Amino acid sequence: MFADNYIEKVLERKSHLCVGLDPDLKQFPTYILNDAEERYGKTPQGAAHAIYEFNKLVIDQVADLVPVVKPQLSYYEVYGSAGLDAFWKTVTYAHDKGLLVIADAKRGDIDSTSKAYAQAFFKDKNNSWQDSEEVDAVTVNPFLGRDGIDPFLEVAKENGTGVIVLVKTSNNSSGEYQDKITIEDDESISELVCDYIVSNYPDSIGKHGYSNIGAVVGATYPEQARNFRKKISNSLFLVPGIGKQGGDIDQLANSFNEDGLGAIISSSRAINYAFPSIESGEEEVKNSIRNIVIETNQLINESLSKANKLAW
Ligand SMILES: O=c1ccn([C@@H]2O[C@H](COP(=O)(O)O)[C@@H](O)[C@H]2O)c(=O)[nH]1
């Protein structure tokens, strides 16, 4: 199951870091773009080729250092069916290299459509029209309420995959709705989402004590993370917001349990584009990405050690 597989990879690699795969051609090394353009011209196929080549490079550099990668779907959807093809090829490549894959898709709709979304990411074993590749977890937007999330949980339960529900997002305006206190329950919208998560814990918790139902809790709100950590202690937190969004690595311990586990710390642009310039050559690009991941792992582990929350 997703949660157990994740914890085992964390302990094996001594890393809580998730490398986001947010391919933005404007920030790509020129040598990759030139090669793609020579083969396919400036077309969606060329873009998809560049994306897949770049993702393979990143994955090769980080596969022995981190447990998981997180492609964000929007960057692939920009290039239509070619972009989606690059997404699924990336999923397969990451799996072949021993990495888990979280699809950051933030889906959610009425029940029937949510079911179709769930089956797009977690394959229906009885549908032989489908390709069998699936992701290990997907992010879900709870704004439509429980019937928008339940179908994801149903499919995930059958497949042993993870559903990571937005609780408190990392962006500046996340409080506009998420922090609002309801009169009826005297709880914030984020806390109500936590209550829903807890109500679904039965049957979802693995041998390491973590549930396949996780929560997105941004690194940019460390005080709130402390509160959510208590409320949904069996959930893995997906924690975006360090790196380019300025979240403080020294406060990440608030997102972890006392066992030193429980948070998936995600960083995309600061890792993907760590090389000095788009004119950097292949070796410089590779070394810069590998070095920033080694450094970020060290910083996360040091901050957990200071808080007496290092799991190894
Ligand atoms: O609350 C959220 C939920 C998702 N994200 C996604 O994570 C990455 C962050 O990218 P960085 O370059 O590390 O800032 C991106 O794909 C977001 O869509 C988030 O930032 N906050």
The ligand as an SDF file (V2000), in Angstrom:
LIG
                    3D

 21 22  0  0  0  0  0  0  0  0999 V2000
   -0.6540   23.8670   -1.4200 O   0  0  0  0  0  0  0  0  0  0  0  0
   -0.0510   23.5560   -2.4360 C   0  0  0  0  0  0  0  0  0  0  0  0
   -0.3610   22.4350   -3.1790 C   0  0  0  0  0  0  0  0  0  0  0  0
    0.4030   22.1180   -4.2680 C   0  0  0  0  0  0  0  0  0  0  0  0
    1.4430   22.8800   -4.6320 N   0  0  0  0  0  0  0  0  0  0  0  0
    2.2380   22.4520   -5.8180 C   0  0  0  0  0  0  0  0  0  0  0  0
    3.5650   22.1170   -5.3820 O   0  0  0  0  0  0  0  0  0  0  0  0
    4.5010   22.6280   -6.2910 C   0  0  0  0  0  0  0  0  0  0  0  0
    5.3570   23.6780   -5.6010 C   0  0  0  0  0  0  0  0  0  0  0  0
    6.3630   24.1460   -6.4730 O   0  0  0  0  0  0  0  0  0  0  0  0
    7.6550   24.9280   -5.9390 P   0  0  0  0  0  0  0  0  0  0  0  0
    8.4260   25.2040   -7.1480 O   0  0  0  0  0  0  0  0  0  0  0  0
    8.3730   24.0150   -4.9840 O   0  0  0  0  0  0  0  0  0  0  0  0
    7.1750   26.1570   -5.2540 O   0  0  0  0  0  0  0  0  0  0  0  0
    3.7310   23.1590   -7.4880 C   0  0  0  0  0  0  0  0  0  0  0  0
    3.5900   22.1170   -8.4170 O   0  0  0  0  0  0  0  0  0  0  0  0
    2.3720   23.5000   -6.8940 C   0  0  0  0  0  0  0  0  0  0  0  0
    1.3250   23.3630   -7.8470 O   0  0  0  0  0  0  0  0  0  0  0  0
    1.7840   23.9720   -3.9000 C   0  0  0  0  0  0  0  0  0  0  0  0
    2.7530   24.7060   -4.1910 O   0  0  0  0  0  0  0  0  0  0  0  0
    1.0180   24.2810   -2.8110 N   0  0  0  0  0  0  0  0  0  0  0  0
  1  2  2  0
  2  3  1  0
  2 21  1  0
  3  4  2  0
  4  5  1  0
  5  6  1  0
  5 19  1  0
  6  7  1  0
  6 17  1  0
  7  8  1  0
  8  9  1  0
  8 15  1  0
  9 10  1  0
 10 11  1  0
 11 12  2  0
 11 13  1  0
 11 14  1  0
 15 16  1  0
 15 17  1  0
 17 18  1  0
 19 20  2  0
 19 21  1  0
M  END
$$$$
